[in-house]
């Protein structure tokens, strides 16, 4: 196993554990005790105890779960068939690796000059 694959595997584990904890913790019975101990600011405590605050933290956890599932899928596909590599199919790599076809490139005309002449 290469260092890149090992680092990706550790990142996948982090995303799954953090995602489960962040998605489940705001709705557990322990949440109130955590807020009392951690949040000294009354405004912060009220915000995190409100349903929208709990939902925001849950959403952040779900994003972690989706990110971990995506990277796990890429790692499995790379191991099984070599279709996707760790360096080419990450969230940033897939955006940067998109090639524009000549048909999809639209040339922008030169912007008009400030004096109004063409």
N, C-alpha and C positions, 0 to 999 in steps of 0.2 A: 504494500500500500504506500503510495507516495505521500509526501508531506502535505500537498494540496488536498488530497482526498481525506487525509486524517483531519486536517483543519476544517474541511467542509463537514465531516461527520460530527466533530465536536460542536460546530455551529448549529447543526441540525438538532443535536441533543439540547443545546441551550434554548433554541426556539421552541421546541416541544415542551420542555419543562416550564419555561417562563410563560408560554402561552396558556398552559393548563392552569398554572397558579394565578395568572392575571385574569383569566376568564372566570375562574371559580371563586377566588378569594372575596371579591366584593359582596357576594351573596351568601357567604357563610356566616356562622354565628361568631366566629373569631374576629370578624371585621370591626365590630364596635370596640373591642378591646385594643386592637391594633391602632385604631384612630385615636383613642384616648391617650395611648402611650406615645404615639408618633407625632400627632398634629397638635402643636402647642398654640397655633394661631386659630382662633375661633372661626374665622371666615373659611379657612382651609378645611377645618373639620366639618363644617356645615356643607361645604361644597362636595367633599368626598363622601359624605353620608347621604346626600340627596340622590334620587334615582338617576339623574343625568350624569352625575359624577361616577356613580357605580357603573353605569352603562358605558361611559367613556373608557374606563379602565378595562372593562370586559371587551370592548372593541379593540383596544390595544393588544389584549391577549389573543384575540381571534386573528389579528393581523400576524402576530408571531407564529401562530399555528399554521396559517396558510403559507407563510414564508418557509417554515420548516418543511412542510409537506412538499412544496415546490422543489426545494433543494434536495430532498430525499428522492423524489422522482427523477431528478436529473442525475443524481449519483447512481441510482439503480439502473437507469437506461445506459449510462456510461459503462457500468460494470458488465451488463448483459450483452449489449451489442455495439457499443461504441458510437451510438448515434449522436450523443450530446456529451461534450467534454466539460470538465469543471470550469475551465477558463472561458469557454465560449457561450455558455448558456446560463450565466448568472443574470440577475435582474439588470445590472448595468451592461454586461456583455451582450445580452440579446438586443438591447437598444442600440448599442454601438455597432453591432455586427450587421444590422439591416442594410442591405445594399439597395440603392434606388435604381430602378430600371430607367433606361433613357426615355421611355414613353411617359414615365411619371414625373420627370423633371420638367418643370415649367420655368422658362427663362423670364425673369422679371425685367420689364423695360427699365431703362435708365430713368430715375426719378426726375421730374421737371426741375429746372433750375429755379433759384429764388426770384429771379427777375421776371419769371413767367414765360420766357421763350422756350421753344421746344428743342 
